[in-house]
Structures are given as C-alpha cells and as structure tokens.
Amino acid sequence: MRREHVLPGPEDTRALGAALAAAVVPGDLVVLTGPLGAGKTALTQGLGAALGVTEPVTSPTFVIARVHRGGRLPLVHVDAYRLGSVADVDDLDLDASAEESVTVVEWGAGLVEQLADEHLEVRLDRREDDVRTAVLVPHGPGWERRLDA
C-alpha cells in the first residue's frame, strides 16, 4: 500500500479507509492526526463500511468513544480531543476490548500509543485548495510488512 495519498474528495478519503480495512487485524491501533476537517471521521467511515459495520459511523466528539459491532471485526472509534492526559485514556478502559477489535483514535497522538505494541499513524492534512492528503506512518514491524505487501 502506498504511504502517501492525495485525496481530492471525501469519497477518496473513505476509499483509503476501506483499503486499510483489508490490512487490519484484531488488536490493531490506528491513530489519526490532523486539523479539523482533514478527514479523520471520513477515513473511519470507509474503514467501518469495509469491515461490514451497518450502523452510521459518526464523530464520537461528544460521547468520546463508540463501539461498532456486526462487521468482520468490532470497530472502536474514539475522539481524544477532549482528553488531557494518558490517565483520561486509562479511564475509558479501551484496552479491555482492544485485543479483539480495531481501535481508531482521532486526536490520539501522545495519548494512546501505549494501548498496543505497535500502531499505524495516519497523518491527514487539508491543503488550501481543500484537497486532503494522508501519510501512513507505521510504528512496528507488523505494520511495516502489511503496508509493504
């Protein structure tokens, strides 16, 4: 899988999420970074749809975390924007379901990496022309292998 992507529209961002769904396994952690409007939720929607999640995948901004079941793997979708520390993340008890789920965390850099031995960071950005970009940064040999396959 390519490491850098240009995403002209939301459908392209969702397609990247769908491509990632083919690579995820139980216990995976995906950390999404980028400014407001960069496509973090759109990417998660594509991943959820490709996993077979039938309910809407919406931003968990106000509820902080949602678990979507019914697909190939449970999808735990977290918005860490309002979390101030690793202790706040620990209070969510995300590691209780991490081994059998795919956990996607928006705004999680520096807060959630301890949830898994390795993780994938997706750096999303929004250019002045409103085109989004994504850079996939593997942290660990498992993600390196899967992205190179």
DSSP file (Angstrom, degrees, kcal/mol; ACC not computed):
  #  RESIDUE AA STRUCTURE BP1 BP2  ACC     N-H-->O    O-->H-N    N-H-->O    O-->H-N    TCO  KAPPA ALPHA  PHI   PSI    X-CA   Y-CA   Z-CA
    1    1 A M              0   0    0      0, 0.0   148,-0.0     0, 0.0    19,-0.0   0.000 360.0 360.0 360.0 138.1    0.0    0.0    0.0
    2    2 A R        -     0   0    0      1,-0.1     3,-0.1     2,-0.0   134,-0.0  -0.291 360.0-146.1 -62.5 150.8    1.3    3.5   -0.8
    3    3 A R  S    S+     0   0    0      1,-0.1   133,-3.3   132,-0.1     2,-0.4   0.725  82.2  50.4 -91.1 -25.1    2.4    5.5    2.1
    4    4 A E  E     -A  135   0A   0    131,-0.2     2,-0.4   129,-0.0   131,-0.2  -0.951  67.1-178.4-120.9 136.9    1.4    8.9    0.7
    5    5 A H  E     -A  134   0A   0    129,-2.8   129,-2.4    -2,-0.4     2,-0.5  -0.988  22.2-148.5-136.1 139.9   -2.0    9.7   -0.7
    6    6 A V  E     -A  133   0A   0     -2,-0.4   127,-0.2   127,-0.2    -2,-0.0  -0.944  17.6-166.0-103.5 128.7   -3.7   12.7   -2.3
    7    7 A L  E     -A  132   0A   0    125,-3.6   125,-2.2    -2,-0.5     6,-0.1  -0.817  10.7-179.1-122.4  88.4   -7.4   12.6   -1.5
    8    8 A P        +     0   0    0      0, 0.0    -1,-0.1     0, 0.0   125,-0.0   0.801  69.1  13.4 -61.2 -31.5   -9.4   15.1   -3.8
    9    9 A G  S >> S-     0   0    0    122,-0.1     4,-1.5   123,-0.1     3,-1.0  -0.890  84.1 -97.3-140.9 170.2  -12.8   14.4   -2.2
   10   10 A P  H 3> S+     0   0    0      0, 0.0     4,-2.5     0, 0.0     5,-0.2   0.827 119.9  60.5 -58.2 -32.4  -14.4   12.7    0.8
   11   11 A E  H 3> S+     0   0    0      1,-0.2     4,-1.9     2,-0.2     5,-0.1   0.838 102.9  51.9 -65.6 -31.0  -15.0    9.6   -1.3
   12   12 A D  H <> S+     0   0    0     -3,-1.0     4,-1.8     2,-0.2    -1,-0.2   0.869 109.0  49.9 -71.1 -36.5  -11.3    9.2   -1.8
   13   13 A T  H  X S+     0   0    0     -4,-1.5     4,-1.8     2,-0.2    -2,-0.2   0.911 111.5  48.1 -67.3 -42.4  -10.7    9.5    2.0
   14   14 A R  H  X S+     0   0    0     -4,-2.5     4,-2.2     1,-0.2    -2,-0.2   0.873 108.5  55.5 -64.8 -35.8  -13.3    6.9    2.6
   15   15 A A  H  X S+     0   0    0     -4,-1.9     4,-2.2     2,-0.2    -1,-0.2   0.871 105.1  52.0 -64.9 -36.5  -11.7    4.7   -0.1
   16   16 A L  H  X S+     0   0    0     -4,-1.8     4,-2.1     2,-0.2    -1,-0.2   0.914 108.7  50.9 -65.0 -41.3   -8.4    4.9    1.8
   17   17 A G  H  X S+     0   0    0     -4,-1.8     4,-1.6     1,-0.2    -2,-0.2   0.902 109.2  51.1 -60.2 -40.6  -10.2    3.8    5.0
   18   18 A A  H  X S+     0   0    0     -4,-2.2     4,-0.9     1,-0.2    -2,-0.2   0.891 108.2  51.8 -64.3 -39.4  -11.6    0.8    3.0
   19   19 A A  H >< S+     0   0    0     -4,-2.2     3,-0.6     1,-0.2     4,-0.4   0.889 108.3  51.6 -64.4 -38.3   -8.2   -0.1    1.8
   20   20 A L  H >X S+     0   0    0     -4,-2.1     3,-1.6     1,-0.2     4,-1.3   0.844  99.1  65.5 -65.8 -32.5   -6.9    0.0    5.4
   21   21 A A  H 3< S+     0   0    0     -4,-1.6    -1,-0.2     1,-0.3    -2,-0.2   0.830  95.2  58.2 -59.5 -31.3   -9.8   -2.3    6.4
   22   22 A A  T << S+     0   0    0     -4,-0.9    -1,-0.3    -3,-0.6    -2,-0.2   0.722 111.0  42.8 -69.6 -19.9   -8.2   -5.0    4.2
   23   23 A A  T <4 S+     0   0    0     -3,-1.6    -2,-0.2    -4,-0.4    -1,-0.2   0.627  90.9 101.6-101.6 -16.1   -5.0   -4.8    6.3
   24   24 A V     <  -     0   0    0     -4,-1.3    78,-0.1    -3,-0.2     3,-0.0  -0.376  45.6-174.0 -78.1 151.0   -6.3   -4.6    9.8
   25   25 A V    >   -     0   0    0     76,-0.1     3,-1.9    -2,-0.1    76,-0.0  -0.890  42.7 -68.8-132.7 162.7   -6.3   -7.5   12.3
   26   26 A P  T 3  S+     0   0    0      0, 0.0    76,-0.2     0, 0.0    74,-0.2  -0.264 120.8  29.3 -54.2 137.0   -7.7   -7.9   15.8
   27   27 A G  T 3  S+     0   0    0     74,-2.6    75,-0.2    71,-0.5    73,-0.1   0.348  86.1 145.3  94.5  -4.6   -5.8   -5.8   18.3
   28   28 A D    <   -     0   0    0     -3,-1.9    75,-2.8    73,-0.3     2,-0.4  -0.360  34.4-156.6 -71.0 146.4   -4.8   -3.1   15.8
   29   29 A L  E     -b  103   0A   0     89,-0.4    91,-2.3    73,-0.2     2,-0.5  -0.992   7.2-172.1-121.3 126.5   -4.5    0.6   16.8
   30   30 A V  E     -bc 104 120A   0     73,-2.9    75,-2.8    -2,-0.4     2,-0.6  -0.985   6.9-160.8-120.8 121.9   -4.8    3.3   14.2
   31   31 A V  E     -bc 105 121A   0     89,-3.0    91,-2.9    -2,-0.5     2,-0.5  -0.910   5.5-157.8-107.9 120.2   -4.0    6.9   15.4
   32   32 A L  E     +bc 106 122A   0     73,-2.9    75,-1.8    -2,-0.6    76,-0.7  -0.850  13.3 179.9-101.7 127.3   -5.4    9.7   13.2
   33   33 A T  E     + c   0 123A   0     89,-2.6    91,-3.1    -2,-0.5    73,-0.0  -0.893  24.7  94.1-122.9 155.8   -3.8   13.1   13.4
   34   34 A G        -     0   0    0     -2,-0.3    91,-0.2    89,-0.2     3,-0.1  -0.654  66.3 -66.3 143.4 163.4   -4.6   16.3   11.5
   35   35 A P    >   -     0   0    0      0, 0.0     3,-1.7     0, 0.0     5,-0.3  -0.122  69.6 -67.0 -71.7 170.6   -6.5   19.6   11.8
   36   36 A L  T 3  S+     0   0    0      1,-0.3    90,-0.1     2,-0.1     0, 0.0  -0.308 123.8  20.3 -53.5 137.1  -10.3   19.9   11.9
   37   37 A G  T 3  S+     0   0    0     -3,-0.1    -1,-0.3     1,-0.1    88,-0.1   0.578  84.3 122.3  79.2   9.8  -11.8   19.0    8.6
   38   38 A A  S <  S-     0   0    0     -3,-1.7    87,-0.3    86,-0.1    95,-0.1   0.665  87.8 -97.9 -80.5 -15.6   -8.8   16.9    7.5
   39   39 A G  S  > S+     0   0    0     -4,-0.2     4,-2.5    85,-0.1     5,-0.2   0.619  76.0 138.2 113.4  16.3  -10.9   13.7    7.0
   40   40 A K  H  > S+     0   0    0     -5,-0.3     4,-1.8     1,-0.2     5,-0.1   0.930  81.2  40.2 -60.9 -46.8  -10.4   11.7   10.2
   41   41 A T  H  > S+     0   0    0      2,-0.2     4,-2.4     1,-0.2    -1,-0.2   0.886 113.3  54.9 -71.4 -37.6  -14.0   10.7   10.5
   42   42 A A  H  > S+     0   0    0      2,-0.2     4,-2.0     1,-0.2    -2,-0.2   0.908 108.2  49.5 -61.3 -41.3  -14.4   10.1    6.7
   43   43 A L  H  X S+     0   0    0     -4,-2.5     4,-2.2     1,-0.2    -1,-0.2   0.921 111.1  49.2 -62.6 -42.9  -11.5    7.7    6.8
   44   44 A T  H  X S+     0   0    0     -4,-1.8     4,-2.9     1,-0.2    -2,-0.2   0.861 107.2  55.8 -65.8 -35.2  -13.0    5.9    9.7
   45   45 A Q  H  X S+     0   0    0     -4,-2.4     4,-2.6     2,-0.2    -1,-0.2   0.920 108.7  47.3 -61.4 -43.6  -16.4    5.7    7.9
   46   46 A G  H  X S+     0   0    0     -4,-2.0     4,-2.2     2,-0.2    -2,-0.2   0.899 112.7  48.8 -64.8 -40.8  -14.6    4.0    5.0
   47   47 A L  H  X S+     0   0    0     -4,-2.2     4,-1.6     2,-0.2    -2,-0.2   0.935 113.1  47.7 -63.1 -46.8  -12.9    1.6    7.3
   48   48 A G  H  X>S+     0   0    0     -4,-2.9     5,-2.7     1,-0.2     4,-0.8   0.915 111.1  50.1 -61.7 -44.5  -16.1    0.8    9.1
   49   49 A A  H ><5S+     0   0    0     -4,-2.6     3,-0.9     1,-0.2    -1,-0.2   0.916 110.9  49.2 -61.4 -42.8  -18.1    0.2    5.9
   50   50 A A  H 3<5S+     0   0    0     -4,-2.2    -1,-0.2     1,-0.3    -2,-0.2   0.777 107.7  54.9 -70.1 -24.9  -15.4   -2.1    4.5
   51   51 A L  H 3<5S-     0   0    0     -4,-1.6    21,-4.1    -5,-0.2    -1,-0.3   0.639 123.5-106.8 -77.3 -14.3  -15.4   -4.0    7.8
   52   52 A G  T <<5 +     0   0    0     -3,-0.9     2,-0.3    -4,-0.8    -3,-0.2   0.604  60.3 161.8  98.1  13.8  -19.2   -4.5    7.4
   53   53 A V      < -     0   0    0     -5,-2.7    -1,-0.3    -6,-0.2    17,-0.1  -0.537  18.1-170.5 -66.4 127.0  -20.4   -2.1   10.1
   54   54 A T        +     0   0    0     15,-0.5    -1,-0.2    -2,-0.3    16,-0.1   0.708  58.2  78.9 -96.9 -21.6  -24.0   -1.4    9.2
   55   55 A E  S    S-     0   0    0     14,-0.3     2,-0.0     1,-0.1    13,-0.0  -0.492  97.2 -84.6 -83.5 158.1  -24.8    1.5   11.6
   56   56 A P        -     0   0    0      0, 0.0     2,-0.8     0, 0.0    -1,-0.1  -0.353  34.0-142.0 -62.4 137.5  -23.6    5.0   10.8
   57   57 A V        +     0   0    0     -4,-0.1     2,-0.3    -3,-0.1   -12,-0.1  -0.902  34.5 166.9-100.4 108.6  -20.1    5.8   11.8
   58   58 A T        -     0   0    0     -2,-0.8     8,-0.0     1,-0.1    19,-0.0  -0.771  45.9 -75.6-119.7 164.9  -20.2    9.4   13.1
   59   59 A S        -     0   0    0     -2,-0.3     3,-0.4     1,-0.1     4,-0.1  -0.375  32.6-150.1 -61.3 130.2  -17.7   11.5   15.0
   60   60 A P     >  +     0   0    0      0, 0.0     4,-2.6     0, 0.0    19,-0.4   0.030  53.7 131.1 -88.9  29.6  -17.6   10.5   18.7
   61   61 A T  T  4 S+     0   0    0      1,-0.2    21,-0.2     2,-0.2    18,-0.1   0.873  76.9  32.0 -50.4 -47.4  -16.7   14.0   19.7
   62   62 A F  T  4 S+     0   0    0     -3,-0.4    -1,-0.2     1,-0.2     3,-0.0   0.717 126.9  39.6 -90.5 -21.0  -19.4   14.4   22.5
   63   63 A V  T  4 S-     0   0    0     -3,-0.1     2,-1.9    -4,-0.1    -2,-0.2   0.533  92.5-146.5-101.0  -8.3  -19.5   10.7   23.6
   64   64 A I  S  < S+     0   0    0     -4,-2.6    15,-2.9    14,-0.0     2,-0.4  -0.240  72.0  32.7  72.4 -44.6  -15.7   10.2   23.3
   65   65 A A  E     -D   78   0A   0     -2,-1.9     2,-0.4    13,-0.2    13,-0.2  -0.999  58.1-176.9-144.9 141.5  -15.9    6.6   22.3
   66   66 A R  E     -D   77   0A   0     11,-2.4    11,-3.0    -2,-0.4     2,-0.5  -0.988  15.2-147.9-131.6 143.8  -18.3    4.3   20.3
   67   67 A V  E     -D   76   0A   0     -2,-0.4     2,-0.6     9,-0.2     9,-0.2  -0.963  10.9-163.1-111.8 125.1  -18.1    0.6   19.6
   68   68 A H  E     +D   75   0A   0      7,-3.3     7,-2.8    -2,-0.5     3,-0.2  -0.937  14.3 178.7-108.7 119.3  -19.5   -0.6   16.3
   69   69 A R        +     0   0    0     -2,-0.6   -15,-0.5     5,-0.2   -14,-0.3  -0.601  47.4  68.7-110.4 173.5  -20.2   -4.3   16.1
   70   70 A G  S    S+     0   0    0      1,-0.4    -1,-0.1    -2,-0.2     2,-0.1   0.305  79.9  94.7 101.6  -8.9  -21.6   -6.5   13.4
   71   71 A G  S    S-     0   0    0      2,-0.2    -1,-0.4    -3,-0.2   -19,-0.3  -0.276  99.0 -77.8-100.0-169.1  -18.7   -6.3   11.0
   72   72 A R  S    S+     0   0    0    -21,-4.1   -20,-0.1     1,-0.2   -21,-0.1   0.853 120.6   9.9 -57.7 -36.6  -15.7   -8.6   10.4
   73   73 A L  S    S-     0   0    0    -22,-0.3    -2,-0.2    -5,-0.1    -1,-0.2  -0.984  91.5-100.3-138.4 147.2  -14.2   -7.0   13.5
   74   74 A P        -     0   0    0      0, 0.0    28,-2.5     0, 0.0     2,-0.6  -0.467  36.4-143.6 -63.5 142.8  -15.6   -4.7   16.1
   75   75 A L  E     -De  68 102A   0     -7,-2.8    -7,-3.3    26,-0.2     2,-0.6  -0.954  10.1-163.4-113.2 118.1  -14.6   -1.1   15.5
   76   76 A V  E     -De  67 103A   0     26,-2.9    28,-3.2    -2,-0.6     2,-0.6  -0.913  10.4-167.6-100.5 117.5  -13.8    1.1   18.5
   77   77 A H  E     -De  66 104A   0    -11,-3.0   -11,-2.4    -2,-0.6     2,-0.4  -0.933   8.5-178.2-113.1 118.9  -13.9    4.7   17.4
   78   78 A V  E     -De  65 105A   0     26,-3.0    28,-3.2    -2,-0.6     2,-0.6  -0.914  22.6-157.9-122.3 141.0  -12.5    7.3   19.8
   79   79 A D  E     + e   0 106A   0    -15,-2.9     3,-0.4   -19,-0.4    28,-0.2  -0.952  12.0 179.5-115.0 107.9  -12.2   11.1   19.8
   80   80 A A    >   +     0   0    0     26,-2.9     3,-1.6    -2,-0.6    27,-0.1   0.289  48.6 110.4 -92.0  10.3   -9.4   12.0   22.2
   81   81 A Y  T 3  S+     0   0    0      1,-0.3    -1,-0.2    25,-0.2    26,-0.1   0.870  83.3  41.2 -54.3 -41.4   -9.7   15.8   21.5
   82   82 A R  T 3  S+     0   0    0     -3,-0.4     2,-0.4   -21,-0.2    -1,-0.3   0.445  93.2 101.4 -89.2  -0.2  -11.2   16.5   25.0
   83   83 A L    <   -     0   0    0     -3,-1.6     3,-0.1     1,-0.1    -3,-0.0  -0.721  49.7-171.6 -88.0 133.1   -8.8   14.1   26.8
   84   84 A G        +     0   0    0     -2,-0.4     2,-0.3     1,-0.1    -1,-0.1   0.607  59.4  13.1-100.9 -13.1   -6.0   15.8   28.5
   85   85 A S  S  > S-     0   0    0      1,-0.1     4,-1.4    26,-0.0     3,-0.3  -0.964  75.3-100.1-156.6 168.3   -3.8   13.0   29.7
   86   86 A V  H  > S+     0   0    0     -2,-0.3     4,-2.6     1,-0.2     5,-0.2   0.834 120.1  61.8 -61.9 -32.9   -2.9    9.3   29.5
   87   87 A A  H  > S+     0   0    0      1,-0.2     4,-1.8     2,-0.2    -1,-0.2   0.880 100.3  52.9 -62.0 -37.8   -4.9    9.0   32.7
   88   88 A D  H  > S+     0   0    0     -3,-0.3     4,-0.7     2,-0.2    -1,-0.2   0.896 109.4  48.9 -63.2 -39.6   -8.0   10.2   31.0
   89   89 A V  H >X>S+     0   0    0     -4,-1.4     3,-1.1     1,-0.2     5,-0.6   0.916 108.0  54.3 -65.0 -43.2   -7.5    7.5   28.3
   90   90 A D  H ><5S+     0   0    0     -4,-2.6     3,-1.3     1,-0.3    -1,-0.2   0.862 100.6  60.9 -58.9 -35.7   -7.0    4.9   31.0
   91   91 A D  H 3<5S+     0   0    0     -4,-1.8    -1,-0.3     1,-0.3    -2,-0.2   0.772  96.1  60.9 -63.3 -25.8  -10.3    5.9   32.5
   92   92 A L  H <<5S-     0   0    0     -3,-1.1    -1,-0.3    -4,-0.7    -2,-0.2   0.691  97.0-142.8 -74.5 -17.7  -12.0    4.9   29.2
   93   93 A D  T X<5 +     0   0    0     -3,-1.3     3,-1.4    -4,-0.5     4,-0.3   0.870  41.3 157.9  58.3  40.5  -10.8    1.3   29.7
   94   94 A L  G >>< +     0   0    0     -5,-0.6     3,-1.3     1,-0.3     4,-0.7   0.797  62.6  67.4 -65.5 -29.1  -10.1    0.9   25.9
   95   95 A D  G 34 S+     0   0    0      1,-0.3     4,-0.5     2,-0.2    -1,-0.3   0.665  83.1  76.1 -68.5 -13.0   -7.6   -1.9   26.5
   96   96 A A  G <4 S+     0   0    0     -3,-1.4    -1,-0.3     1,-0.2    -2,-0.2   0.834 112.3  21.9 -65.6 -31.8  -10.5   -4.1   27.7
   97   97 A S  T X> S+     0   0    0     -3,-1.3     4,-0.8    -4,-0.3     3,-0.7   0.364  97.4  99.6-114.2   3.2  -11.7   -4.6   24.1
   98   98 A A  G >< S+     0   0    0     -4,-0.7   -71,-0.5     1,-0.2     3,-0.5   0.832  73.4  61.3 -63.7 -34.8   -8.5   -3.8   22.2
   99   99 A E  G 34 S+     0   0    0     -4,-0.5    -1,-0.2     1,-0.2   -71,-0.1   0.819 114.9  31.4 -66.9 -30.6   -7.4   -7.4   21.6
  100  100 A E  G <4 S+     0   0    0     -3,-0.7    -1,-0.2   -74,-0.2     2,-0.2   0.448 117.4  61.9-104.7   0.1  -10.4   -8.4   19.6
  101  101 A S  S << S-     0   0    0     -4,-0.8   -74,-2.6    -3,-0.5     2,-0.5  -0.653  76.9-117.9-118.4 170.5  -11.2   -5.0   18.0
  102  102 A V  E     - e   0  75A   0    -28,-2.5   -26,-2.9    -2,-0.2     2,-0.6  -0.975  33.1-155.5-104.1 124.4   -9.7   -2.4   15.7
  103  103 A T  E     -be  29  76A   0    -75,-2.8   -73,-2.9    -2,-0.5     2,-0.5  -0.909  10.5-172.7-107.7 122.3   -9.3    0.8   17.7
  104  104 A V  E     -be  30  77A   0    -28,-3.2   -26,-3.0    -2,-0.6     2,-0.5  -0.963   5.4-168.6-114.5 124.6   -9.2    4.1   15.7
  105  105 A V  E >   -be  31  78A   0    -75,-2.8   -73,-2.9    -2,-0.5     3,-0.8  -0.950   9.2-155.3-122.5 116.7   -8.4    7.2   17.7
  106  106 A E  E 3  S+be  32  79A   0    -28,-3.2   -26,-2.9    -2,-0.5   -25,-0.2  -0.683  86.0   7.5 -81.7 140.5   -8.8   10.7   16.4
  107  107 A W  T 3  S+     0   0    0    -75,-1.8    -1,-0.2    -2,-0.3   -74,-0.1   0.780  93.1 130.2  62.6  28.4   -6.6   13.3   18.1
  108  108 A G    X>  +     0   0    0     -3,-0.8     3,-2.6   -76,-0.7     4,-1.7   0.515  18.9 129.7 -96.1  -4.5   -4.8   10.5   19.9
  109  109 A A  T 34 S+     0   0    0    -77,-0.3   -77,-0.0     1,-0.3    -3,-0.0  -0.250  83.0  10.7 -56.7 131.2   -1.1   11.2   19.3
  110  110 A G  T 34 S+     0   0    0      1,-0.1    -1,-0.3   -24,-0.0   -24,-0.1   0.381 126.0  64.1  83.7  -4.0    0.8   11.2   22.5
  111  111 A L  T <4 S+     0   0    0     -3,-2.6    -2,-0.2   -26,-0.1     3,-0.1   0.698 104.4  28.0-119.0 -31.6   -2.1    9.7   24.5
  112  112 A V  S >< S+     0   0    0     -4,-1.7     3,-2.6     1,-0.1     4,-0.3   0.465  78.5 103.2-120.1  -2.5   -2.9    6.2   23.2
  113  113 A E  G >  S+     0   0    0     -5,-0.3     3,-1.3     1,-0.3    -1,-0.1   0.769  76.1  67.2 -58.4 -24.9    0.2    4.6   21.8
  114  114 A Q  G 3  S+     0   0    0      1,-0.2    -1,-0.3    -3,-0.1    -2,-0.1   0.576  80.6  80.5 -72.2  -7.7    0.6    2.5   24.9
  115  115 A L  G <  S+     0   0    0     -3,-2.6     2,-0.3     1,-0.1    -1,-0.2   0.701 102.7  24.1 -71.6 -18.5   -2.7    0.6   24.0
  116  116 A A  S <  S-     0   0    0     -3,-1.3    -1,-0.1    -4,-0.3     3,-0.1  -0.978  75.0-121.3-145.3 155.7   -0.8   -1.6   21.6
  117  117 A D  S    S+     0   0    0     -2,-0.3     2,-0.3     1,-0.1    -1,-0.1   0.819 102.2   8.0 -66.3 -30.1    2.8   -2.8   21.0
  118  118 A E  S    S-     0   0    0     22,-0.1   -89,-0.4    -3,-0.0     2,-0.3  -0.960  72.3-178.4-145.1 162.6    2.7   -1.2   17.5
  119  119 A H  E     - F   0 139A   0     20,-1.8    20,-2.6    -2,-0.3     2,-0.5  -0.968  27.1-115.1-155.1 168.0    0.3    1.1   15.7
  120  120 A L  E     -cF  30 138A   0    -91,-2.3   -89,-3.0    -2,-0.3     2,-0.5  -0.954  23.8-156.8-110.1 127.4   -0.4    2.9   12.4
  121  121 A E  E     -cF  31 137A   0     16,-2.7    16,-3.4    -2,-0.5     2,-0.6  -0.901   3.2-163.1-100.6 130.9   -0.4    6.6   12.4
  122  122 A V  E     -cF  32 136A   0    -91,-2.9   -89,-2.6    -2,-0.5     2,-0.8  -0.953   4.9-158.7-115.3 111.7   -2.3    8.3    9.7
  123  123 A R  E     -cF  33 135A   0     12,-2.8    12,-1.8    -2,-0.6     2,-0.3  -0.807  14.3-172.8 -93.9 108.6   -1.3   12.0    9.2
  124  124 A L  E     + F   0 134A   0    -91,-3.1     2,-0.3    -2,-0.8    10,-0.2  -0.772   5.7 176.1-102.2 145.9   -4.1   13.8    7.5
  125  125 A D  E     - F   0 133A   0      8,-2.2     8,-2.2    -2,-0.3     2,-0.5  -0.961  24.0-137.8-144.5 162.8   -4.0   17.3    6.3
  126  126 A R  E     - F   0 132A   0     -2,-0.3     6,-0.2     6,-0.2   -88,-0.1  -0.979  21.6-147.7-126.4 116.4   -6.1   19.7    4.3
  127  127 A R    >   -     0   0    0      4,-3.0     3,-1.9    -2,-0.5     6,-0.0  -0.239  32.0-100.9 -78.1 170.2   -4.5   21.9    1.7
  128  128 A E  T 3  S+     0   0    0      1,-0.3    -1,-0.1     2,-0.1    -2,-0.0   0.794 123.9  58.7 -61.6 -28.8   -5.6   25.5    0.8
  129  129 A D  T 3  S-     0   0    0      2,-0.1    -1,-0.3     1,-0.1     3,-0.1   0.301 120.4-110.6 -84.5  10.9   -7.3   24.1   -2.3
  130  130 A D  S <  S+     0   0    0     -3,-1.9     2,-0.4     1,-0.3    -2,-0.1   0.508  75.5 135.7  74.0   7.9   -9.4   21.9    0.0
  131  131 A V        -     0   0    0     -5,-0.0    -4,-3.0  -122,-0.0    -1,-0.3  -0.703  48.0-137.8 -83.6 137.2   -7.7   18.7   -1.2
  132  132 A R  E     -AF   7 126A   0   -125,-2.2  -125,-3.6    -2,-0.4     2,-0.3  -0.633  14.9-161.9 -93.7 154.0   -6.8   16.3    1.6
  133  133 A T  E     -AF   6 125A   0     -8,-2.2    -8,-2.2    -2,-0.2     2,-0.4  -0.946   0.8-161.5-129.6 155.2   -3.6   14.4    1.9
  134  134 A A  E     -AF   5 124A   0   -129,-2.4  -129,-2.8    -2,-0.3     2,-0.5  -1.000   5.9-167.8-138.8 137.4   -2.7   11.4    4.0
  135  135 A V  E     -AF   4 123A   0    -12,-1.8   -12,-2.8    -2,-0.4     2,-0.6  -0.994  15.9-146.3-122.4 124.2    0.7    9.9    5.1
  136  136 A L  E     - F   0 122A   0   -133,-3.3   -14,-0.2    -2,-0.5    -2,-0.0  -0.811  15.6-173.0 -93.1 122.0    0.7    6.4    6.6
  137  137 A V  E     - F   0 121A   0    -16,-3.4   -16,-2.7    -2,-0.6     2,-0.3  -0.921  10.5-152.1-119.9 104.8    3.4    6.1    9.2
  138  138 A P  E     - F   0 120A   0      0, 0.0     2,-0.5     0, 0.0   -18,-0.2  -0.560   5.8-163.9 -77.9 138.9    3.9    2.5   10.5
  139  139 A H  E     + F   0 119A   0    -20,-2.6   -20,-1.8    -2,-0.3     3,-0.1  -0.857  65.3  20.6-120.6  92.2    5.2    2.1   14.1
  140  140 A G  S  > S-     0   0    0     -2,-0.5     4,-1.9   -22,-0.2     3,-0.2  -0.357  89.0 -89.8 126.5 152.9    6.3   -1.5   14.3
  141  141 A P  H  > S+     0   0    0      0, 0.0     4,-2.6     0, 0.0     5,-0.2   0.806 117.8  60.8 -66.1 -30.9    7.4   -4.3   12.0
  142  142 A G  H  > S+     0   0    0      1,-0.2     4,-2.3     2,-0.2     5,-0.2   0.940 109.3  41.5 -62.5 -46.2    3.8   -5.7   11.6
  143  143 A W  H  > S+     0   0    0      2,-0.2     4,-2.5     1,-0.2     5,-0.2   0.871 111.6  56.8 -69.1 -36.1    2.5   -2.5   10.1
  144  144 A E  H  X S+     0   0    0     -4,-1.9     4,-1.9     2,-0.2    -2,-0.2   0.955 110.4  44.8 -56.4 -49.8    5.7   -2.2    8.0
  145  145 A R  H  X S+     0   0    0     -4,-2.6     4,-1.4     1,-0.2    -2,-0.2   0.922 113.3  49.4 -61.9 -45.7    5.1   -5.6    6.5
  146  146 A R  H  < S+     0   0    0     -4,-2.3    -1,-0.2     1,-0.2    -2,-0.2   0.885 112.3  47.0 -66.1 -37.0    1.4   -5.0    5.9
  147  147 A L  H  < S+     0   0    0     -4,-2.5    -1,-0.2     1,-0.2    -2,-0.2   0.833 112.6  50.3 -72.8 -29.9    1.9   -1.7    4.2
  148  148 A D  H  <        0   0    0     -4,-1.9    -1,-0.2    -5,-0.2    -2,-0.2   0.710 360.0 360.0 -77.9 -19.7    4.7   -3.1    2.0
  149  149 A A     <        0   0    0     -4,-1.4    -1,-0.2    -5,-0.2    -2,-0.1   0.496 360.0 360.0 -70.8 360.0    2.5   -6.1    0.9
